[in-house]
Amino acid sequence: MNRREFLATSAAASVGFSLFGAESSTVSTSLSHPAILGGNPVRTTAWPAWPVFDETEESAMLKALRGGKWFRGSGNQVVGFEKAYAKRAGAKHCVATSSGTTALLTTLGALNIGPGDEVILPPYTFVATYNVITMHYALPIFVDIDIATSQLDAEKIEAAITPNTKAIIPVHLGGNCCDMDKILEVAKKHNIPVIEDACQSHLAEWRGKMVGTWGTAGCFSFQASKNLNAGEGGAIVTNDDDFANLCFGFQDQGRPKGTKFEHHYTRGANLRMTEFQGALLQAQMTRIEEQAKRRTENAKYLESMLKDIPGIQPQQSYAGCTRNAYHLFAFRYNAEHFAGLSRDKFMHALNREGIECAAGYVHMPKGTHIQNLLANRHYQRLYSKDVLERFAAHCECPQNKALCEVNVRFTQNQLLGPRSDMNQIAEAIRKIQVNAAEIMKA
């Protein structure tokens, strides 16, 4: 069934309301009783399994195992992955790390970020972006998001810059892209390095060039949920020779590349990737292009249906985003078009229909993250009371707060099945909308 046939069938089957607001007198059995009220769910089968693997991964892991060189310093699997990923990204260098978090931590270490420094980030992100800043005892400065795209609002960055601003971390959230044109313009004007958090955006592109390669460096995660998966793992890509060397040294106990313990940078840690991760990632890279193509096709098809449902607003992309990697498929939910049904109850009803969904991130600026930071004895020792009070007073991000109250999202593996899966998602949402008033009473 194609989109036109699906919409025609759905509209004809609805009770007094269709995707286009048209009246209909035909009653649909599938839409009349939602699963939350005892009806049959739209979907009863499992979503595509993740991760995807076969003998390709088995052979790669066995090769690393039997080679007997499990440490990146003596083996060649991590080096092989670094070369392959740098080539795919269009970057001169790739430095593999133990996770996306340690990739970010390494880049800030290479920039010598520390106490007294400020780092700009969006509030709508996984907590790791925040954590790596506080691990260096710098101040995380939130800049509000653009609610239509869920990305950092580049127009608001300049107002947050002070003489202490030492880095900007835009987050390419969910596979989507930040407005890198404006971000780089502001960063260049103030001579501030840009570290792209691309942990969720493998293969995403801004103006035909992969994210992570626009700023000083870009960081990627290969954690179990990610589109490129090794259970854990991370990588830094950069075109800056000196910065690549600093990153390599920081993740390898502070040792510059090709040297021994007698040479040492100021700081460092063991943040290295294992040979097993390197082998697994090279195997997983054989699948990434085909999987990305399927996600894109399904996401665009699903978006074409959902945007016609009143109260459902799919996440937008900027014009410069020439490829969305769709690690997440997100939309904003408007309860007014669902008889006042709360988002939580809407999601519960959707899950009961067999359509797995989640709300997304919490409003970090007003959560325990900031409260606990202000009470942290190290921060109280490093920063004056006035500095901390001013910092707390500027943690206002109204657009982020609004998004956290209405966001709903699906995960990337839900986009890997046939087109009929997308039809089921749209059908389930319509089913809830038609029956929203009745669900409200339950």
Contacts in CASP RR format, 6 or more apart in sequence:
PFRMAT RR
TARGET T0000
AUTHOR 0000-0000-0000
METHOD contacts of the structure
MODEL  1
MNRREFLATSAAASVGFSLFGAESSTVSTSLSHPAILGGNPVRTTAWPAW
PVFDETEESAMLKALRGGKWFRGSGNQVVGFEKAYAKRAGAKHCVATSSG
TTALLTTLGALNIGPGDEVILPPYTFVATYNVITMHYALPIFVDIDIATS
QLDAEKIEAAITPNTKAIIPVHLGGNCCDMDKILEVAKKHNIPVIEDACQ
SHLAEWRGKMVGTWGTAGCFSFQASKNLNAGEGGAIVTNDDDFANLCFGF
QDQGRPKGTKFEHHYTRGANLRMTEFQGALLQAQMTRIEEQAKRRTENAK
YLESMLKDIPGIQPQQSYAGCTRNAYHLFAFRYNAEHFAGLSRDKFMHAL
NREGIECAAGYVHMPKGTHIQNLLANRHYQRLYSKDVLERFAAHCECPQN
KALCEVNVRFTQNQLLGPRSDMNQIAEAIRKIQVNAAEIMKA
1 9 0 8 1.000
1 419 0 8 1.000
1 420 0 8 1.000
1 423 0 8 1.000
3 301 0 8 1.000
3 304 0 8 1.000
3 305 0 8 1.000
6 305 0 8 1.000
6 423 0 8 1.000
6 426 0 8 1.000
6 427 0 8 1.000
7 19 0 8 1.000
7 305 0 8 1.000
7 308 0 8 1.000
10 18 0 8 1.000
10 19 0 8 1.000
10 426 0 8 1.000
10 427 0 8 1.000
10 430 0 8 1.000
11 18 0 8 1.000
11 19 0 8 1.000
11 20 0 8 1.000
11 22 0 8 1.000
11 24 0 8 1.000
12 18 0 8 1.000
12 24 0 8 1.000
12 26 0 8 1.000
13 24 0 8 1.000
13 26 0 8 1.000
13 27 0 8 1.000
13 28 0 8 1.000
13 30 0 8 1.000
13 31 0 8 1.000
14 24 0 8 1.000
14 26 0 8 1.000
14 28 0 8 1.000
14 31 0 8 1.000
14 430 0 8 1.000
14 434 0 8 1.000
15 24 0 8 1.000
15 26 0 8 1.000
15 27 0 8 1.000
15 28 0 8 1.000
15 31 0 8 1.000
15 32 0 8 1.000
15 434 0 8 1.000
16 23 0 8 1.000
16 24 0 8 1.000
16 25 0 8 1.000
16 434 0 8 1.000
17 23 0 8 1.000
17 24 0 8 1.000
17 433 0 8 1.000
17 434 0 8 1.000
18 24 0 8 1.000
19 305 0 8 1.000
19 308 0 8 1.000
19 309 0 8 1.000
19 430 0 8 1.000
20 308 0 8 1.000
21 310 0 8 1.000
30 40 0 8 1.000
30 42 0 8 1.000
30 427 0 8 1.000
30 431 0 8 1.000
31 427 0 8 1.000
31 430 0 8 1.000
31 431 0 8 1.000
31 434 0 8 1.000
31 435 0 8 1.000
32 435 0 8 1.000
33 39 0 8 1.000
33 40 0 8 1.000
33 435 0 8 1.000
34 349 0 8 1.000
34 352 0 8 1.000
34 353 0 8 1.000
34 431 0 8 1.000
34 432 0 8 1.000
34 435 0 8 1.000
34 438 0 8 1.000
34 439 0 8 1.000
35 41 0 8 1.000
35 42 0 8 1.000
35 349 0 8 1.000
35 352 0 8 1.000
35 353 0 8 1.000
35 354 0 8 1.000
36 348 0 8 1.000
36 349 0 8 1.000
36 352 0 8 1.000
36 353 0 8 1.000
36 439 0 8 1.000
36 442 0 8 1.000
37 435 0 8 1.000
37 438 0 8 1.000
37 439 0 8 1.000
37 442 0 8 1.000
41 352 0 8 1.000
41 353 0 8 1.000
41 354 0 8 1.000
41 428 0 8 1.000
42 353 0 8 1.000
42 354 0 8 1.000
42 355 0 8 1.000
42 424 0 8 1.000
42 427 0 8 1.000
42 428 0 8 1.000
42 431 0 8 1.000
43 353 0 8 1.000
43 354 0 8 1.000
43 355 0 8 1.000
43 421 0 8 1.000
43 424 0 8 1.000
43 428 0 8 1.000
44 354 0 8 1.000
47 356 0 8 1.000
47 413 0 8 1.000
47 414 0 8 1.000
47 417 0 8 1.000
47 421 0 8 1.000
48 413 0 8 1.000
48 414 0 8 1.000
48 416 0 8 1.000
48 417 0 8 1.000
49 413 0 8 1.000
50 225 0 8 1.000
50 229 0 8 1.000
50 412 0 8 1.000
50 413 0 8 1.000
50 416 0 8 1.000
51 224 0 8 1.000
51 229 0 8 1.000
51 231 0 8 1.000
51 284 0 8 1.000
52 287 0 8 1.000
52 291 0 8 1.000
52 416 0 8 1.000
53 283 0 8 1.000
53 284 0 8 1.000
56 283 0 8 1.000
56 286 0 8 1.000
57 280 0 8 1.000
57 283 0 8 1.000
57 284 0 8 1.000
59 283 0 8 1.000
60 279 0 8 1.000
60 280 0 8 1.000
60 282 0 8 1.000
60 283 0 8 1.000
61 276 0 8 1.000
61 279 0 8 1.000
61 280 0 8 1.000
61 283 0 8 1.000
63 279 0 8 1.000
64 70 0 8 1.000
64 77 0 8 1.000
64 275 0 8 1.000
64 276 0 8 1.000
64 278 0 8 1.000
64 279 0 8 1.000
65 276 0 8 1.000
69 75 0 8 1.000
69 76 0 8 1.000
69 275 0 8 1.000
70 274 0 8 1.000
70 275 0 8 1.000
70 276 0 8 1.000
71 274 0 8 1.000
71 275 0 8 1.000
72 78 0 8 1.000
72 79 0 8 1.000
72 96 0 8 1.000
72 272 0 8 1.000
72 273 0 8 1.000
72 274 0 8 1.000
72 275 0 8 1.000
75 275 0 8 1.000
77 275 0 8 1.000
77 276 0 8 1.000
77 278 0 8 1.000
77 279 0 8 1.000
77 282 0 8 1.000
78 96 0 8 1.000
78 272 0 8 1.000
78 273 0 8 1.000
78 274 0 8 1.000
78 275 0 8 1.000
78 277 0 8 1.000
78 278 0 8 1.000
80 278 0 8 1.000
80 282 0 8 1.000
81 94 0 8 1.000
81 96 0 8 1.000
81 273 0 8 1.000
81 277 0 8 1.000
81 278 0 8 1.000
81 279 0 8 1.000
81 281 0 8 1.000
81 282 0 8 1.000
81 285 0 8 1.000
82 93 0 8 1.000
82 94 0 8 1.000
82 95 0 8 1.000
82 96 0 8 1.000
82 235 0 8 1.000
83 94 0 8 1.000
84 282 0 8 1.000
84 285 0 8 1.000
85 94 0 8 1.000
85 96 0 8 1.000
85 220 0 8 1.000
85 235 0 8 1.000
85 237 0 8 1.000
85 281 0 8 1.000
85 285 0 8 1.000
86 92 0 8 1.000
86 93 0 8 1.000
86 94 0 8 1.000
86 237 0 8 1.000
88 203 0 8 1.000
88 210 0 8 1.000
88 285 0 8 1.000
89 210 0 8 1.000
89 212 0 8 1.000
89 213 0 8 1.000
89 237 0 8 1.000
90 209 0 8 1.000
90 210 0 8 1.000
90 213 0 8 1.000
90 237 0 8 1.000
91 210 0 8 1.000
91 212 0 8 1.000
91 213 0 8 1.000
91 237 0 8 1.000
91 238 0 8 1.000
91 239 0 8 1.000
92 238 0 8 1.000
92 239 0 8 1.000
92 240 0 8 1.000
92 241 0 8 1.000
92 244 0 8 1.000
93 236 0 8 1.000
93 237 0 8 1.000
93 238 0 8 1.000
93 239 0 8 1.000
93 240 0 8 1.000
93 241 0 8 1.000
93 244 0 8 1.000
94 235 0 8 1.000
94 236 0 8 1.000
94 237 0 8 1.000
95 103 0 8 1.000
95 106 0 8 1.000
95 235 0 8 1.000
95 236 0 8 1.000
95 238 0 8 1.000
95 244 0 8 1.000
95 247 0 8 1.000
95 248 0 8 1.000
95 251 0 8 1.000
96 233 0 8 1.000
96 234 0 8 1.000
96 235 0 8 1.000
96 272 0 8 1.000
96 273 0 8 1.000
96 277 0 8 1.000
96 278 0 8 1.000
97 103 0 8 1.000
97 106 0 8 1.000
97 233 0 8 1.000
97 234 0 8 1.000
97 235 0 8 1.000
97 236 0 8 1.000
97 251 0 8 1.000
97 271 0 8 1.000
97 272 0 8 1.000
97 273 0 8 1.000
98 232 0 8 1.000
98 233 0 8 1.000
98 234 0 8 1.000
98 251 0 8 1.000
98 271 0 8 1.000
98 272 0 8 1.000
98 273 0 8 1.000
98 274 0 8 1.000
99 221 0 8 1.000
99 222 0 8 1.000
99 223 0 8 1.000
99 232 0 8 1.000
99 233 0 8 1.000
99 234 0 8 1.000
99 271 0 8 1.000
100 128 0 8 1.000
100 199 0 8 1.000
100 219 0 8 1.000
100 220 0 8 1.000
100 221 0 8 1.000
100 222 0 8 1.000
100 223 0 8 1.000
100 233 0 8 1.000
100 234 0 8 1.000
100 235 0 8 1.000
101 128 0 8 1.000
101 131 0 8 1.000
101 132 0 8 1.000
101 221 0 8 1.000
102 234 0 8 1.000
102 251 0 8 1.000
102 269 0 8 1.000
102 271 0 8 1.000
103 199 0 8 1.000
103 218 0 8 1.000
103 219 0 8 1.000
103 220 0 8 1.000
103 221 0 8 1.000
103 234 0 8 1.000
103 235 0 8 1.000
103 236 0 8 1.000
104 128 0 8 1.000
104 129 0 8 1.000
104 132 0 8 1.000
104 169 0 8 1.000
104 195 0 8 1.000
104 197 0 8 1.000
104 199 0 8 1.000
104 219 0 8 1.000
105 132 0 8 1.000
105 135 0 8 1.000
105 136 0 8 1.000
105 269 0 8 1.000
105 271 0 8 1.000
106 236 0 8 1.000
106 247 0 8 1.000
106 250 0 8 1.000
106 251 0 8 1.000
106 271 0 8 1.000
107 195 0 8 1.000
107 216 0 8 1.000
107 217 0 8 1.000
107 218 0 8 1.000
107 219 0 8 1.000
107 236 0 8 1.000
107 247 0 8 1.000
108 119 0 8 1.000
108 132 0 8 1.000
108 133 0 8 1.000
108 136 0 8 1.000
108 138 0 8 1.000
108 167 0 8 1.000
108 195 0 8 1.000
109 136 0 8 1.000
109 246 0 8 1.000
109 250 0 8 1.000
109 267 0 8 1.000
109 268 0 8 1.000
110 217 0 8 1.000
110 243 0 8 1.000
110 246 0 8 1.000
110 247 0 8 1.000
110 250 0 8 1.000
111 166 0 8 1.000
111 167 0 8 1.000
111 193 0 8 1.000
111 195 0 8 1.000
111 216 0 8 1.000
112 266 0 8 1.000
113 119 0 8 1.000
113 133 0 8 1.000
113 136 0 8 1.000
113 138 0 8 1.000
113 166 0 8 1.000
113 167 0 8 1.000
114 136 0 8 1.000
114 137 0 8 1.000
114 138 0 8 1.000
115 137 0 8 1.000
115 138 0 8 1.000
115 382 0 8 1.000
115 383 0 8 1.000
116 137 0 8 1.000
116 138 0 8 1.000
116 139 0 8 1.000
116 164 0 8 1.000
116 382 0 8 1.000
116 383 0 8 1.000
117 136 0 8 1.000
117 138 0 8 1.000
117 139 0 8 1.000
117 164 0 8 1.000
117 165 0 8 1.000
117 166 0 8 1.000
117 167 0 8 1.000
118 138 0 8 1.000
118 139 0 8 1.000
118 141 0 8 1.000
118 162 0 8 1.000
118 164 0 8 1.000
118 165 0 8 1.000
118 166 0 8 1.000
119 133 0 8 1.000
119 138 0 8 1.000
119 139 0 8 1.000
119 140 0 8 1.000
119 141 0 8 1.000
119 165 0 8 1.000
119 166 0 8 1.000
119 167 0 8 1.000
119 168 0 8 1.000
119 169 0 8 1.000
120 141 0 8 1.000
120 142 0 8 1.000
120 143 0 8 1.000
120 157 0 8 1.000
120 160 0 8 1.000
120 161 0 8 1.000
120 165 0 8 1.000
120 167 0 8 1.000
120 168 0 8 1.000
120 169 0 8 1.000
121 129 0 8 1.000
121 130 0 8 1.000
121 133 0 8 1.000
121 140 0 8 1.000
121 141 0 8 1.000
121 142 0 8 1.000
121 143 0 8 1.000
121 152 0 8 1.000
121 168 0 8 1.000
121 169 0 8 1.000
121 171 0 8 1.000
121 197 0 8 1.000
122 129 0 8 1.000
122 142 0 8 1.000
122 143 0 8 1.000
122 144 0 8 1.000
122 145 0 8 1.000
122 151 0 8 1.000
122 152 0 8 1.000
122 153 0 8 1.000
122 170 0 8 1.000
122 171 0 8 1.000
122 173 0 8 1.000
122 400 0 8 1.000
123 142 0 8 1.000
123 143 0 8 1.000
123 144 0 8 1.000
123 145 0 8 1.000
123 363 0 8 1.000
123 364 0 8 1.000
123 365 0 8 1.000
123 397 0 8 1.000
123 400 0 8 1.000
124 145 0 8 1.000
124 150 0 8 1.000
124 171 0 8 1.000
124 173 0 8 1.000
124 361 0 8 1.000
124 364 0 8 1.000
124 400 0 8 1.000
124 403 0 8 1.000
124 404 0 8 1.000
125 171 0 8 1.000
125 173 0 8 1.000
125 197 0 8 1.000
125 361 0 8 1.000
125 364 0 8 1.000
126 199 0 8 1.000
126 200 0 8 1.000
126 361 0 8 1.000
127 364 0 8 1.000
127 369 0 8 1.000
128 199 0 8 1.000
129 169 0 8 1.000
129 171 0 8 1.000
129 197 0 8 1.000
130 140 0 8 1.000
130 364 0 8 1.000
130 369 0 8 1.000
133 139 0 8 1.000
133 140 0 8 1.000
133 169 0 8 1.000
134 140 0 8 1.000
134 373 0 8 1.000
137 378 0 8 1.000
137 379 0 8 1.000
137 382 0 8 1.000
138 166 0 8 1.000
139 164 0 8 1.000
139 383 0 8 1.000
139 387 0 8 1.000
139 391 0 8 1.000
140 373 0 8 1.000
141 160 0 8 1.000
141 165 0 8 1.000
141 391 0 8 1.000
141 394 0 8 1.000
142 364 0 8 1.000
142 365 0 8 1.000
142 394 0 8 1.000
142 395 0 8 1.000
142 397 0 8 1.000
142 400 0 8 1.000
143 152 0 8 1.000
143 153 0 8 1.000
143 156 0 8 1.000
143 157 0 8 1.000
143 160 0 8 1.000
143 397 0 8 1.000
144 153 0 8 1.000
144 156 0 8 1.000
144 396 0 8 1.000
144 397 0 8 1.000
144 398 0 8 1.000
144 399 0 8 1.000
144 400 0 8 1.000
145 151 0 8 1.000
145 152 0 8 1.000
145 153 0 8 1.000
145 397 0 8 1.000
145 399 0 8 1.000
145 400 0 8 1.000
145 403 0 8 1.000
146 152 0 8 1.000
146 153 0 8 1.000
146 154 0 8 1.000
146 399 0 8 1.000
147 332 0 8 1.000
147 399 0 8 1.000
147 400 0 8 1.000
147 402 0 8 1.000
147 403 0 8 1.000
148 315 0 8 1.000
148 316 0 8 1.000
149 176 0 8 1.000
149 315 0 8 1.000
149 316 0 8 1.000
149 317 0 8 1.000
149 318 0 8 1.000
150 173 0 8 1.000
150 174 0 8 1.000
150 176 0 8 1.000
150 315 0 8 1.000
150 330 0 8 1.000
150 403 0 8 1.000
150 407 0 8 1.000
151 170 0 8 1.000
151 171 0 8 1.000
151 172 0 8 1.000
151 173 0 8 1.000
151 176 0 8 1.000
151 177 0 8 1.000
151 178 0 8 1.000
151 179 0 8 1.000
151 318 0 8 1.000
152 170 0 8 1.000
152 171 0 8 1.000
152 178 0 8 1.000
152 179 0 8 1.000
152 183 0 8 1.000
153 399 0 8 1.000
154 170 0 8 1.000
154 178 0 8 1.000
154 179 0 8 1.000
154 181 0 8 1.000
154 182 0 8 1.000
154 183 0 8 1.000
154 186 0 8 1.000
155 182 0 8 1.000
157 168 0 8 1.000
157 182 0 8 1.000
157 183 0 8 1.000
157 186 0 8 1.000
158 186 0 8 1.000
158 189 0 8 1.000
158 190 0 8 1.000
160 394 0 8 1.000
161 186 0 8 1.000
161 190 0 8 1.000
161 192 0 8 1.000
165 190 0 8 1.000
165 192 0 8 1.000
166 192 0 8 1.000
166 193 0 8 1.000
167 192 0 8 1.000
167 193 0 8 1.000
167 194 0 8 1.000
167 195 0 8 1.000
168 183 0 8 1.000
168 186 0 8 1.000
168 187 0 8 1.000
168 192 0 8 1.000
168 193 0 8 1.000
168 194 0 8 1.000
168 195 0 8 1.000
169 194 0 8 1.000
169 195 0 8 1.000
169 196 0 8 1.000
169 197 0 8 1.000
170 178 0 8 1.000
170 180 0 8 1.000
170 183 0 8 1.000
170 194 0 8 1.000
170 196 0 8 1.000
170 197 0 8 1.000
171 178 0 8 1.000
171 197 0 8 1.000
171 199 0 8 1.000
171 200 0 8 1.000
172 178 0 8 1.000
172 196 0 8 1.000
172 197 0 8 1.000
172 198 0 8 1.000
172 200 0 8 1.000
172 201 0 8 1.000
172 204 0 8 1.000
172 211 0 8 1.000
172 212 0 8 1.000
173 200 0 8 1.000
173 201 0 8 1.000
173 328 0 8 1.000
174 200 0 8 1.000
174 201 0 8 1.000
174 325 0 8 1.000
174 326 0 8 1.000
174 327 0 8 1.000
174 328 0 8 1.000
174 330 0 8 1.000
175 200 0 8 1.000
175 201 0 8 1.000
175 202 0 8 1.000
175 204 0 8 1.000
175 227 0 8 1.000
175 324 0 8 1.000
175 325 0 8 1.000
175 326 0 8 1.000
175 327 0 8 1.000
175 328 0 8 1.000
176 201 0 8 1.000
176 204 0 8 1.000
176 315 0 8 1.000
176 317 0 8 1.000
176 321 0 8 1.000
176 324 0 8 1.000
176 325 0 8 1.000
177 201 0 8 1.000
177 204 0 8 1.000
177 205 0 8 1.000
177 206 0 8 1.000
177 211 0 8 1.000
177 317 0 8 1.000
177 318 0 8 1.000
177 320 0 8 1.000
177 321 0 8 1.000
177 324 0 8 1.000
178 196 0 8 1.000
178 206 0 8 1.000
178 211 0 8 1.000
178 318 0 8 1.000
179 318 0 8 1.000
179 320 0 8 1.000
180 196 0 8 1.000
180 206 0 8 1.000
180 207 0 8 1.000
180 211 0 8 1.000
180 214 0 8 1.000
180 215 0 8 1.000
181 207 0 8 1.000
181 320 0 8 1.000
183 194 0 8 1.000
184 194 0 8 1.000
184 214 0 8 1.000
184 215 0 8 1.000
186 192 0 8 1.000
187 193 0 8 1.000
187 194 0 8 1.000
187 215 0 8 1.000
193 215 0 8 1.000
193 216 0 8 1.000
194 214 0 8 1.000
194 215 0 8 1.000
194 216 0 8 1.000
195 215 0 8 1.000
195 216 0 8 1.000
195 217 0 8 1.000
195 218 0 8 1.000
195 219 0 8 1.000
196 211 0 8 1.000
196 212 0 8 1.000
196 214 0 8 1.000
196 215 0 8 1.000
196 217 0 8 1.000
196 218 0 8 1.000
196 219 0 8 1.000
197 218 0 8 1.000
197 219 0 8 1.000
198 204 0 8 1.000
198 211 0 8 1.000
198 212 0 8 1.000
198 218 0 8 1.000
198 219 0 8 1.000
198 220 0 8 1.000
199 219 0 8 1.000
199 220 0 8 1.000
199 221 0 8 1.000
199 223 0 8 1.000
199 226 0 8 1.000
199 234 0 8 1.000
200 221 0 8 1.000
200 226 0 8 1.000
200 227 0 8 1.000
200 325 0 8 1.000
200 327 0 8 1.000
200 328 0 8 1.000
201 211 0 8 1.000
201 220 0 8 1.000
201 325 0 8 1.000
201 327 0 8 1.000
202 220 0 8 1.000
202 226 0 8 1.000
202 227 0 8 1.000
202 228 0 8 1.000
202 288 0 8 1.000
202 292 0 8 1.000
202 325 0 8 1.000
202 327 0 8 1.000
203 210 0 8 1.000
203 227 0 8 1.000
203 288 0 8 1.000
203 289 0 8 1.000
203 292 0 8 1.000
203 323 0 8 1.000
203 325 0 8 1.000
204 210 0 8 1.000
204 211 0 8 1.000
204 321 0 8 1.000
204 323 0 8 1.000
204 324 0 8 1.000
204 325 0 8 1.000
205 211 0 8 1.000
205 321 0 8 1.000
205 322 0 8 1.000
205 323 0 8 1.000
206 214 0 8 1.000
206 320 0 8 1.000
206 321 0 8 1.000
206 322 0 8 1.000
207 320 0 8 1.000
207 322 0 8 1.000
208 322 0 8 1.000
208 323 0 8 1.000
211 218 0 8 1.000
212 218 0 8 1.000
212 219 0 8 1.000
212 220 0 8 1.000
212 237 0 8 1.000
213 237 0 8 1.000
213 239 0 8 1.000
216 238 0 8 1.000
216 240 0 8 1.000
216 243 0 8 1.000
217 236 0 8 1.000
217 237 0 8 1.000
217 238 0 8 1.000
217 240 0 8 1.000
217 243 0 8 1.000
217 247 0 8 1.000
218 236 0 8 1.000
218 237 0 8 1.000
218 238 0 8 1.000
219 234 0 8 1.000
219 235 0 8 1.000
219 236 0 8 1.000
220 228 0 8 1.000
220 234 0 8 1.000
220 235 0 8 1.000
220 236 0 8 1.000
220 237 0 8 1.000
221 233 0 8 1.000
221 234 0 8 1.000
222 228 0 8 1.000
222 229 0 8 1.000
222 230 0 8 1.000
222 231 0 8 1.000
222 232 0 8 1.000
222 233 0 8 1.000
222 234 0 8 1.000
222 235 0 8 1.000
222 277 0 8 1.000
222 281 0 8 1.000
223 229 0 8 1.000
223 231 0 8 1.000
223 232 0 8 1.000
223 233 0 8 1.000
224 231 0 8 1.000
224 232 0 8 1.000
225 411 0 8 1.000
225 412 0 8 1.000
226 327 0 8 1.000
227 288 0 8 1.000
227 291 0 8 1.000
227 292 0 8 1.000
227 295 0 8 1.000
227 325 0 8 1.000
227 327 0 8 1.000
227 412 0 8 1.000
228 281 0 8 1.000
228 284 0 8 1.000
228 285 0 8 1.000
228 288 0 8 1.000
229 284 0 8 1.000
230 277 0 8 1.000
230 278 0 8 1.000
230 280 0 8 1.000
230 281 0 8 1.000
230 284 0 8 1.000
231 277 0 8 1.000
231 280 0 8 1.000
232 277 0 8 1.000
233 273 0 8 1.000
233 277 0 8 1.000
233 281 0 8 1.000
234 273 0 8 1.000
235 273 0 8 1.000
236 244 0 8 1.000
236 247 0 8 1.000
238 244 0 8 1.000
238 247 0 8 1.000
245 256 0 8 1.000
245 257 0 8 1.000
246 265 0 8 1.000
248 256 0 8 1.000
248 257 0 8 1.000
249 255 0 8 1.000
249 256 0 8 1.000
249 257 0 8 1.000
249 265 0 8 1.000
249 268 0 8 1.000
250 265 0 8 1.000
250 267 0 8 1.000
250 268 0 8 1.000
250 269 0 8 1.000
250 271 0 8 1.000
251 268 0 8 1.000
251 269 0 8 1.000
251 270 0 8 1.000
251 271 0 8 1.000
251 272 0 8 1.000
252 268 0 8 1.000
252 270 0 8 1.000
252 271 0 8 1.000
252 272 0 8 1.000
253 268 0 8 1.000
253 269 0 8 1.000
253 270 0 8 1.000
254 264 0 8 1.000
254 265 0 8 1.000
254 267 0 8 1.000
254 268 0 8 1.000
254 269 0 8 1.000
255 261 0 8 1.000
255 263 0 8 1.000
255 264 0 8 1.000
255 265 0 8 1.000
256 263 0 8 1.000
256 264 0 8 1.000
256 265 0 8 1.000
291 416 0 8 1.000
292 325 0 8 1.000
292 326 0 8 1.000
294 415 0 8 1.000
294 416 0 8 1.000
294 417 0 8 1.000
295 325 0 8 1.000
295 326 0 8 1.000
295 412 0 8 1.000
295 415 0 8 1.000
295 416 0 8 1.000
296 323 0 8 1.000
296 324 0 8 1.000
296 326 0 8 1.000
297 419 0 8 1.000
298 415 0 8 1.000
298 416 0 8 1.000
298 417 0 8 1.000
298 419 0 8 1.000
298 421 0 8 1.000
298 422 0 8 1.000
299 324 0 8 1.000
299 326 0 8 1.000
299 329 0 8 1.000
299 415 0 8 1.000
301 419 0 8 1.000
301 422 0 8 1.000
302 314 0 8 1.000
302 329 0 8 1.000
302 415 0 8 1.000
302 422 0 8 1.000
302 425 0 8 1.000
302 426 0 8 1.000
303 314 0 8 1.000
303 329 0 8 1.000
305 422 0 8 1.000
305 423 0 8 1.000
305 426 0 8 1.000
306 312 0 8 1.000
306 314 0 8 1.000
306 331 0 8 1.000
306 425 0 8 1.000
306 426 0 8 1.000
306 429 0 8 1.000
307 313 0 8 1.000
307 314 0 8 1.000
309 426 0 8 1.000
309 429 0 8 1.000
309 430 0 8 1.000
309 433 0 8 1.000
310 334 0 8 1.000
310 337 0 8 1.000
310 433 0 8 1.000
311 333 0 8 1.000
311 334 0 8 1.000
311 336 0 8 1.000
311 337 0 8 1.000
311 338 0 8 1.000
312 331 0 8 1.000
312 332 0 8 1.000
312 333 0 8 1.000
312 334 0 8 1.000
312 337 0 8 1.000
312 429 0 8 1.000
313 331 0 8 1.000
313 332 0 8 1.000
313 334 0 8 1.000
314 329 0 8 1.000
314 330 0 8 1.000
314 331 0 8 1.000
315 329 0 8 1.000
315 330 0 8 1.000
315 331 0 8 1.000
315 332 0 8 1.000
317 324 0 8 1.000
326 412 0 8 1.000
326 415 0 8 1.000
327 411 0 8 1.000
327 412 0 8 1.000
328 409 0 8 1.000
328 410 0 8 1.000
328 411 0 8 1.000
328 412 0 8 1.000
329 409 0 8 1.000
329 410 0 8 1.000
329 412 0 8 1.000
329 414 0 8 1.000
329 415 0 8 1.000
330 407 0 8 1.000
330 408 0 8 1.000
330 409 0 8 1.000
330 410 0 8 1.000
331 407 0 8 1.000
331 408 0 8 1.000
331 409 0 8 1.000
332 403 0 8 1.000
332 406 0 8 1.000
332 407 0 8 1.000
332 408 0 8 1.000
333 343 0 8 1.000
333 346 0 8 1.000
333 406 0 8 1.000
333 407 0 8 1.000
333 408 0 8 1.000
334 406 0 8 1.000
335 341 0 8 1.000
335 342 0 8 1.000
335 343 0 8 1.000
335 346 0 8 1.000
337 433 0 8 1.000
338 346 0 8 1.000
338 432 0 8 1.000
338 433 0 8 1.000
338 436 0 8 1.000
339 436 0 8 1.000
339 437 0 8 1.000
339 439 0 8 1.000
339 440 0 8 1.000
340 436 0 8 1.000
340 440 0 8 1.000
341 349 0 8 1.000
341 432 0 8 1.000
341 436 0 8 1.000
341 439 0 8 1.000
341 440 0 8 1.000
343 359 0 8 1.000
343 405 0 8 1.000
343 406 0 8 1.000
343 408 0 8 1.000
344 359 0 8 1.000
345 439 0 8 1.000
345 440 0 8 1.000
346 408 0 8 1.000
346 432 0 8 1.000
346 436 0 8 1.000
347 357 0 8 1.000
347 358 0 8 1.000
347 359 0 8 1.000
347 408 0 8 1.000
349 432 0 8 1.000
349 439 0 8 1.000
350 357 0 8 1.000
350 408 0 8 1.000
350 428 0 8 1.000
350 429 0 8 1.000
350 432 0 8 1.000
351 357 0 8 1.000
353 428 0 8 1.000
353 431 0 8 1.000
353 432 0 8 1.000
354 428 0 8 1.000
355 410 0 8 1.000
355 424 0 8 1.000
355 425 0 8 1.000
355 428 0 8 1.000
355 429 0 8 1.000
356 410 0 8 1.000
356 411 0 8 1.000
356 414 0 8 1.000
357 408 0 8 1.000
357 409 0 8 1.000
357 410 0 8 1.000
358 408 0 8 1.000
358 409 0 8 1.000
358 411 0 8 1.000
359 404 0 8 1.000
359 407 0 8 1.000
359 408 0 8 1.000
359 409 0 8 1.000
360 404 0 8 1.000
360 407 0 8 1.000
360 409 0 8 1.000
361 404 0 8 1.000
361 407 0 8 1.000
362 404 0 8 1.000
363 397 0 8 1.000
363 400 0 8 1.000
363 401 0 8 1.000
363 404 0 8 1.000
364 370 0 8 1.000
364 400 0 8 1.000
365 395 0 8 1.000
365 396 0 8 1.000
365 397 0 8 1.000
365 400 0 8 1.000
365 401 0 8 1.000
366 395 0 8 1.000
366 401 0 8 1.000
370 392 0 8 1.000
370 395 0 8 1.000
373 379 0 8 1.000
374 380 0 8 1.000
374 388 0 8 1.000
374 391 0 8 1.000
374 392 0 8 1.000
379 388 0 8 1.000
380 388 0 8 1.000
383 391 0 8 1.000
410 425 0 8 1.000
414 421 0 8 1.000
414 425 0 8 1.000
432 439 0 8 1.000
END
